[in-house]
Amino acid sequence: MTVQEVSEYLHIKPATLYSKVESGIIPHYKIGRLVRFKRADIDRWMENHRRDPSDGDKRVKAILESTNKGTMDIDGIVKKVIAEVKSSVYTSDHGRTKLN
């Protein structure tokens, strides 16, 4: 598959795809200056990056259970949830997400 085909297949911009190629995030082949992809590799890569929507619910539930049940500190709960989500998505290398 070409960059344009994979870009359309994944519904991402070609520039984003080139960025993933340059950083080695997405499986690809180089033929001279050409970049090519196998659909099976792309499908496997996508499956490995699949997120279960219930994962977020489980984290929120765990945070809520860990808070003091006697008081409802909404601000504190929201801050804990935001921190948990940020730590699960963002890496320390200049704000790049683990999803990239």
C-alpha positions as CSV (number, residue, x, y, z in Angstrom):
1,M,0.0,0.0,0.0
2,T,1.1,3.6,-0.6
3,V,1.3,6.4,1.9
4,Q,-1.9,7.9,0.4
5,E,-3.7,4.5,0.6
6,V,-2.7,3.9,4.2
7,S,-3.5,7.6,5.1
8,E,-7.0,7.1,3.7
9,Y,-7.4,3.7,5.3
10,L,-6.4,5.0,8.8
11,H,-8.2,8.4,8.3
12,I,-5.0,10.3,9.1
13,K,-3.1,13.0,7.2
14,P,-0.1,11.8,5.1
15,A,2.1,14.1,7.2
16,T,1.1,12.2,10.3
17,L,1.8,8.9,8.6
18,Y,5.2,10.1,7.5
19,S,6.0,11.2,11.1
20,K,5.1,7.7,12.3
21,V,7.3,6.2,9.6
22,E,10.3,8.4,10.5
23,S,10.0,7.6,14.2
24,G,9.6,3.9,13.5
25,I,6.2,3.7,15.1
26,I,4.4,2.1,12.3
27,P,5.6,-1.0,10.3
28,H,6.7,-0.1,6.8
29,Y,9.1,-0.9,4.0
30,K,11.5,1.3,2.2
31,I,12.2,0.7,-1.5
32,G,14.7,3.3,-2.4
33,R,13.0,6.5,-1.4
34,L,9.5,5.0,-1.6
35,V,7.6,4.0,1.5
36,R,5.3,1.0,1.3
37,F,3.1,-0.9,3.7
38,K,1.4,-4.3,3.9
39,R,-2.2,-4.2,4.9
40,A,-1.7,-7.2,7.2
41,D,1.0,-5.3,9.1
42,I,-1.1,-2.3,9.4
43,D,-4.1,-4.3,10.6
44,R,-1.9,-6.1,13.2
45,W,-0.4,-2.7,14.3
46,M,-3.9,-1.3,14.7
47,E,-5.0,-4.3,16.8
48,N,-2.0,-4.0,19.0
49,H,-3.0,-0.3,19.7
50,R,-6.6,-1.2,20.5
51,R,-8.0,0.4,23.6
52,D,-10.9,-1.2,25.6
53,P,-13.3,1.6,26.5
54,S,-13.9,0.0,29.8
55,D,-10.3,0.5,30.9
56,G,-11.0,4.2,31.6
57,D,-14.1,3.3,33.6
58,K,-12.1,0.8,35.7
59,R,-9.5,3.5,36.5
60,V,-12.1,6.1,37.4
61,K,-13.9,3.5,39.6
62,A,-10.6,2.7,41.4
63,I,-9.9,6.3,42.0
64,L,-13.4,7.0,43.4
65,E,-13.1,4.0,45.7
66,S,-9.7,5.2,47.0
67,T,-11.0,8.6,48.0
68,N,-12.4,9.4,51.4
69,K,-16.0,8.2,51.3
70,G,-16.9,10.6,54.1
71,T,-16.3,13.7,52.0
72,M,-17.0,14.4,48.3
73,D,-14.0,16.5,47.2
74,I,-15.0,16.8,43.5
75,D,-12.0,18.9,42.7
76,G,-9.7,16.3,44.2
77,I,-11.4,13.5,42.4
78,V,-11.2,15.3,39.0
79,K,-7.5,16.1,39.6
80,K,-6.8,12.5,40.4
81,V,-8.7,11.3,37.3
82,I,-6.9,13.8,35.0
83,A,-3.5,12.8,36.5
84,E,-4.2,9.1,36.0
85,V,-5.3,9.6,32.4
86,K,-2.3,11.8,31.6
87,S,0.1,9.3,33.1
88,S,-1.4,6.5,31.0
89,V,-1.2,8.5,27.7
90,Y,1.7,10.9,27.8
91,T,5.4,10.0,27.9
92,S,8.2,12.2,29.2
93,D,9.7,12.7,25.8
94,H,8.4,16.2,25.0
95,G,4.7,15.6,25.4
96,R,4.4,12.9,22.7
97,T,1.6,10.5,23.4
98,K,2.0,6.8,23.6
99,L,-0.7,6.6,20.9
100,N,1.6,8.1,18.3
